[in-house]
């Protein structure tokens, strides 16, 4: 896609969002994507990186990022 000078992919753990994993974060916007499959990567690259439009269906709700009260988080009790 000719994005080598623009995009850098780093391997990481679940980024403390394991309940939403596998995760992708796009900076500098800090858009978090959850439950990403290999089939979703091209859509993220084309729609978000090239066209500047986040892929809404994959976005993790802002209210869930680093929130122990996120309804997707399993109770540890």
Steps between C-alpha positions, in 0.01 A plus 500: 500500500805727503460584869840392625611856578166575672410183691694302756355182645622393843424174674364538852299316759133580557582860604295446818189454288504120489121474501498680163794319339660465259543876503637763265565863595549767236703804605512796515118488521507223765216311335467158659369202306398174662441140396705571187554208263756476220210562260438842666853635448455606137178684592678688781789590269279611212218673687682645801860548395446594135157669518509632858170334599513270804333160457208546737395134517838407651548794736514439873270742679693783662315422824662154506864602453688446827173478692460227762123552475487414128209257451722280280742435785441176683463529873802376692288402801 
